[in-house]
Amino acid sequence: MSDLHKSPIRIKSFEFACEIVHFSRILKEMREFEIASQLLRSGTSIGANVREAQRGVSTKDFKNKFSIAL
């Protein structure tokens, strides 16, 4: 496994996304569809933004994309 896959921020953002998916399912069962949908989109986008930042072409690019994830 490469160092990129062992990144603590990548691991934590994935675990967070999994918790968000679980919680959004609970909200949908409570018929809170709008907030569940928004939470799912925003909570899972963190990992995607972190991954994109890690593939930045320069330090400046990395910092810019990582700030979006924050």
C-alpha positions in Angstrom: 0.0 0.0 0.0 1.4 3.4 -1.0 1.9 6.3 1.5 -0.9 8.1 -0.2 -3.3 5.4 0.8 -2.0 5.5 4.4 -2.6 9.3 4.8 -4.4 10.0 8.1 -6.5 12.7 6.6 -7.6 10.4 3.8 -8.5 7.6 6.2 -10.3 10.0 8.5 -12.2 11.7 5.7 -13.3 8.2 4.4 -14.5 7.2 7.9 -16.3 10.5 8.3 -18.0 9.9 4.9 -19.1 6.5 6.0 -20.7 7.9 9.2 -22.4 10.6 7.1 -23.9 8.0 4.8 -25.2 6.1 7.8 -26.7 9.2 9.5 -28.3 10.4 6.2 -30.1 7.0 6.0 -31.5 7.6 9.5 -32.6 11.1 8.5 -34.4 9.6 5.4 -36.2 7.1 7.6 -37.3 10.1 9.7 -38.6 11.6 6.4 -36.0 14.5 6.6 -35.2 14.1 2.9 -33.9 17.6 2.2 -31.4 17.8 5.1 -30.3 14.2 4.5 -29.6 15.0 0.9 -27.6 18.1 1.6 -25.7 16.4 4.4 -24.8 13.5 2.2 -23.5 15.8 -0.5 -21.4 18.0 1.8 -20.2 15.3 4.1 -18.9 13.1 1.3 -17.3 15.8 -0.8 -14.6 16.3 1.9 -12.9 13.1 0.9 -13.1 13.9 -2.8 -11.6 17.3 -2.2 -8.8 15.8 -0.1 -8.0 13.2 -2.8 -7.9 15.9 -5.5 -5.6 18.1 -3.3 -3.2 15.1 -2.9 -3.0 15.0 -6.7 -2.1 18.7 -7.0 0.5 19.6 -9.6 2.3 22.0 -7.3 2.5 23.1 -3.6 0.3 26.1 -4.4 -2.2 23.9 -6.2 -2.3 21.5 -3.2 -2.9 24.3 -0.7 -5.6 25.8 -2.8 -7.5 22.5 -3.2 -6.9 21.4 0.3 -8.4 24.7 1.6 -11.6 23.8 -0.2 -11.7 20.5 1.7 -11.3 22.5 5.0 
